[in-house]
Amino acid sequence: MDILGKSIIRKEALDKATGKAKYTADDLSVSMLHAKMNISPYAHARITHIDTSEAWKLSGVRAILAGEQFPLTGEEIRDRPPIAYDRVRYCGEVVAVIVADSPAIAKSASNLIKVTYEPLPVVNSPSEAYKINAPLVHENINSYHREKGVYPEANTNIANRTKIRKGNMELGWRKSEIVVEANFSFSPSDHAAMETRCAIAEIREDETVIITSSSQSPFMIKKLMHTYFDIDIGKVIVNTPLVGGAYGGKASVQLELIAYLASKAVNGRKVKVLNSREEDLITSPVHIGLDATIKLGCTKDGVLQAAEILYLFDGGAYSDKAVDISRAGAVDCTGPYRINNIWCDALCMYTNHPYAAPFRGFGHSEVTFAFERTMDILGNKMKMDPLLLRSTNAILSGDTTPTQVLVNKSNVGNVSECISRLKKIINWDEGKIEKVSDTKVRAKGICCTWKNSTIDPHAGSGVTLTFNPDGSMNLISGVVEIGTATKSVLAQMLADKMKMDIHKIYVQMEVNTLSTPEHWKTVSSRGTFMAGRALLSAADDVIYQLKKLAACILRCSNEDLEVGFGRVFLRDNPELYLNIKDICYGYKYPNGNAVGGQIIGKGHYIQRHITYFDQDTGRGNPGPEWTVAAQGVVVELDRSDYTYKIIRAITVVDIGKILNEKAALGQVMGGMSMGLSFAGRETFIFDQQGKIINPQLRTYRPLRFGEHPQYDVEFVQTPVIDGPYGARSVGEHGLIGMPAALANSLSLAAGVELNQLPLIPELIWKTKEGVTHDTI
């Protein structure tokens, strides 16, 4: 059908372009109540008293939830109360919830609640949290329920430690003739999705709980509602319409719990909780921060011998998904390089910051920044070309990963080809730095990246296919459409498999956990891989059923038949056929007899041979395949005032197989944009008391329209054998290396090592001039 690889218009494009698309907050039911949250102004404090008397006097207030102990929540460690009970652990934590007739009344009532706090010592960074005798964010960490493979450490702020132990470090350091060590850091930031988080809950008379949520994980909401509140899991129904951006931030379950508790407080009436932009920035989960120390050793000819790494992830006040993020950072703790001796500790640290959610790249952009900066520092010390250093050590078939997985062409792709293409595109041989004027220089920075999925070993996906009477098809998948065009790509796969017009394939965009087959979560670039495999299985099921029925009618064997072009036909005589529309609901003979029945296809996929990681060594298989890339950034720096302009950003990524070219380009370029924004300007600024002082988009500044550089993207195609049509994941990979590449280019341009983010002119000036906070 020649449809795979083509730039097919997305199935939901018309509704989005015309404004007809419906999102969670678009539910404006007249009878619906509204909830607003009262949040803590302190990062760490005891709650000594809550006075709600004035709030209750306001007409239209229906319920106030405060001072009540609810079940603890959290996916990996149940350490978080949905509404703070006796203590707050971050500035922005929910202390009370007011349910009222309108958002305005609820907000006014929230302002009337008086909370008395007793401030406690604040832990303001993961390095502070790591110190001996640091204040404890959670004193009784071992008393919390935790999942398998989570290792908190009593009487510390360590929520989890992931160890990677490969090879012999003593031997590695003996073989190392050149050694470098460096420290890196950046604070938490935000996802800044266009749609703020929103959840709606109601409890019906039969105790069925209906939740509508702007979420990446509706099926996880269903499971966790059952786990936390002991609700019959069959009585929890979660609806997810289109989601207006997520980037990992809507994988965590937070507002859904508050909406449910609010509905329960008003006898099950429908209640909406909608974040303001400020609430979305500081109250809901954020993008994780990191402090890192990396030590690398190599021979004089640049062959890496040893890597010693400490990653301190800023998990915030509660562990939630930060445990998983820190584990993912450990699993791929180095770049895509052949290193035989690795020692890495990745720690999820409790601090008094907002707690962390997944962020596009899931721990990989964070560790890549630190590791790839160290690679440039190593190259500079030994006066070796940074591209040559990476090419010399590029991982190849027969090598092993940090978790000791044997790689081959299928599961790791071709990083060497990515490097080779990047070298040509960025015109590397013309020089890394050139003078533009008396004050300006133009410099190039590069890096290499990789990422595996590192999700639950049993994660799976299901797809169902049905027919309409005209032979067109309906595709139903639990993947959430968050702007990635995954469901449109699934339609392309089905069109190719059935050899039919893609316009005759109708895709259900909304997810309803009662009727939609389960997809684990729409995270970690697993949508196309897992749902694609499930789709192909469902299509095989449909084809089998069509052939079986047609064989009966045409009096031949199944093997004699082919399916496509709206027909089931004889392989050696295509003129003998049946129209699919005439048999997809059963076949009726001229005398009225009928055989067969409605054809419904079902397919599923579950990850195979994925393992937990050994507690002492980290040995284990994190996922079916890595996606590798080489990336570069060209900047122009004015050395007189340290302002700079990003001229070009380049990504060469091994995508396995292009399924939708424009969608893939959009994914990669969008990721590159986010990566440059995270690297160049996005950060939360905390005062000494742990309060975020830039919680609005006026002061928290992502890249604006008109500030973007030229984006260049090329694809290498090394198919992964068990991927759908050979495709690899690609949704996150444009972002991963941008912080490192930008830092490497600016370090070269400024002539100083830049090891902190964001890379604002003030930081470059301070680093260049040796200025500290104490001297300005």
C-alpha positions, 0 to 999 in steps of 0.5 A, a space after each residue: 500500500 506504500 503508506 508506511 513512512 509517509 507523512 499521513 495527516 493525524 487522525 485528530 488534526 481537524 478537531 484540534 485545528 478547528 477547536 472542536 477537540 475536547 479536553 478534560 477541563 472542557 466539561 462544564 456541567 451545570 451541576 458540577 462542584 469545584 474544588 480548590 486547594 489551600 497550599 503550604 507557604 513553608 517547605 518544611 513545617 509542622 501543622 499545629 492548627 487549622 481554622 476553617 470557621 471563616 471559610 465555612 461562613 461563605 455561601 456556596 461552600 459545600 465541604 472542607 477537607 483538612 486535618 484528616 488522615 487519609 491513606 498514604 499514597 505513592 507508586 513505589 513507596 507509599 509515603 505521601 498523604 494526598 492532603 497533608 495531615 500533621 506536617 508539610 514537606 514542600 512549599 506548595 503541598 496541599 493542606 486543605 481542599 474546599 469544595 464549592 459551587 464555583 471556582 471563585 467561591 472555592 478560591 475565596 474560601 481557601 483564602 479564609 482558612 488560617 493554618 498555623 505552622 511550626 517551621 522545621 529545618 529545610 533540606 534544599 538540595 540532594 547534596 545537602 540531603 546526602 550529608 551525615 546528620 542532615 535533617 530527615 525529611 521522613 524519619 520513619 522511612 522503613 515503616 512505609 509500604 514499598 514495592 519489590 526492588 525498592 531499597 530505602 535506607 533507614 535514618 537517611 534521606 535516601 529513598 532508593 539506591 541503585 548500584 551498578 557494578 561491572 568489571 574490576 574498578 581496580 584494574 580499570 584505574 590501573 589501565 587508565 593513563 589519563 583521569 578526570 573528575 568533575 561535578 555537575 548540578 541543576 535544580 528541578 524545573 517544570 514540564 510546562 505543558 500547554 494544558 494544566 492538570 485537571 481531574 473530575 470525579 463522581 461517585 454513583 449510587 451503586 458506588 461506581 467511581 467515575 474519574 475523568 483525567 488529563 492523564 498519561 496513565 488511566 489504567 494506573 489510576 484505576 489500579 491505584 484507586 483500588 489499592 489506596 482506598 479499597 474500592 472494588 477495581 471493577 467499580 473504578 472507571 477512568 476516562 481520558 480524552 485528548 491530553 494537551 501535552 504531558 511530557 511525563 508530568 501527567 503520569 503521576 497520580 495526584 489530582 485524581 485522588 483529591 477529586 475522589 476525596 472531594 466527591 466523597 465529601 459531598 455525597 458523590 457529586 461530580 467535582 472538578 479540580 483544575 490547576 491554575 498555572 501557578 499550581 501546576 508549576 509548584 503544587 503538582 509534580 515537577 521535573 527532577 533535579 540532579 547533583 552528580 560527580 563523575 570520574 573517567 579514566 582512559 588510555 593515551 589513545 582515548 580508550 575508556 577504561 573506568 567510570 566512577 559515578 555518583 548521581 544524587 537525584 532530587 526526588 523532592 518531598 515524596 518518592 513517587 516516580 523519582 525512584 524509577 527515574 533514578 533507577 533509569 539513570 543508573 541503568 544507562 549511566 554512561 553514554 553509548 560506549 564500551 566501558 568494561 569497568 563501571 561503578 555507579 550509585 544512583 540515589 533518589 534523595 528526599 529533599 524539601 522540594 516539590 516531588 518529581 514526576 517523569 520528564 521526557 527522557 526519563 532520567 537520561 537527559 539529566 545523566 547525559 548532561 553530566 556524562 557527556 560534559 565529562 567526556 569533553 573535559 577528558 578530550 580536552 585534557 588529552 587534546 583529543 578530538 571529541 568526536 574521535 573520542 566518542 567514535 573510538 569508544 562507540 558501543 558495538 555488537 558483542 559489547 555489554 551495557 552497564 547492566 551487562 546486557 549483550 548488545 547486537 545490531 538489533 537491540 542497540 542500533 548503529 551509533 557509529 553511523 550517527 556520529 559519522 553523519 553528524 560530523 558531515 552535517 555540522 561541518 566538523 572538519 571546518 573547525 570547532 570554533 571560529 571568530 565572527 567579530 572582535 567580540 563574537 565567536 561561533 562554536 560547535 558542541 556535540 554529544 552521543 545519547 542512548 535510552 532504553 525504556 526501563 519500565 515494568 517487566 510485565 508492562 503490556 498493551 492490548 488492541 481490539 479491532 471491529 468492522 463497520 457494515 461497509 467494511 471500514 474498521 475501528 481501532 481501539 487502543 489504550 494508548 493516550 493521545 498526548 500529541 505524539 500521533 501514536 494512534 495515527 501511526 497505529 492506523 498506518 500500520 493497520 492500513 498496511 497490514 490490511 492493504 486498505 485505505 487509511 481513511 477507512 480506519 476510524 481511531 477511538 481517541 478517548 480512553 475508557 477503562 471499562 471498554 478500552 483494552 489496557 495499555 500499561 502507561 503512555 510513557 517512555 516512548 513505548 506507545 508505538 512499540 507495545 501497541 504496535 505489536 498488539 495491533 499487528 497481533 489483532 490484525 492477524 486475528 482478523 485476517 485469520 477469521 476472515 480467511 476461515 469464513 471465506 474458505 467455508 464459503 468459497 470451498 477452499 483452504 485458508 492457505 489459498 486465500 489472501 486478504 486486502 483491498 477490501 476483499 478476501 480472494 484466491 491467491 492464484 485467481 484474484 477474480 474469485 473473491 468475497 468483499 469484506 463488507 459482505 462477510 465481516 458481520 457473517 455471510 448470508 446465503 441466497 436462501 437466507 441461511 447464515 454462517 459466521 458472525 461479527 468479526 472482532 479482532 483482539 491482540 496483545 503484547 507483553 514485554 519479554 525477557 525483561 528482568 528486575 535488577 540485582 540489588 548488589 550489581 545492577 545486572 538485568 535487562 531494562 527493555 527490548 532495545 536502545 535508541 541511539 543518537 548523535 547530536 550537535 549545537 552551534 552557538 554564537 557567543 558575545 564574549 563582551 557580555 556573555 549573551 549568546 544565540 543558538 544558530 543550529 541544533 542537529 540530531 542524527 538518530 537511529 529510528 529503526 524504521 520510519 513509520 510516519 516521517 513528519 510525525 517523527 520529525 515533529 517528535 525529534 524537533 519538539 524534543 530538541 526544543 524542550 532540551 534547549 529550553 531546559 538547558 538554556 533557561 528553565 529552572 526553579 529558583 529556590 530561596 534559602 527556605 526552599 520556596 520557589 520564587 519564580 512560579 509564573 510564566 512571567 518569571 519561569 521562561 521556556 523558549 518563546 516563538 522566534 527564539 528557536 534555532 534552525 533544527 536539522 534532523 536525519 534518520 539512520 534506519 537499523 531495524 530492531 527485529 522484534 519492533 513493529 516493522 522494525 521501529 524503535 522508540 523516538 518520542 523522547 530522544 531529540 531532547 536527551 543530548 541537547 543540554 550536553 551539546 549546548 554546554 559543550 559548545 558554550 564551554 568551548 566558546 567561553 573557554 571555561 567548563 560550564 557544569 551547571 544548568 541553566 546556561 544563562 549569561 550570568 552563569 557563564 560570567 560568574 564561571 569565567 570570572 570566578 565570581 561566587 555568590 558570596 562576592 557579588 
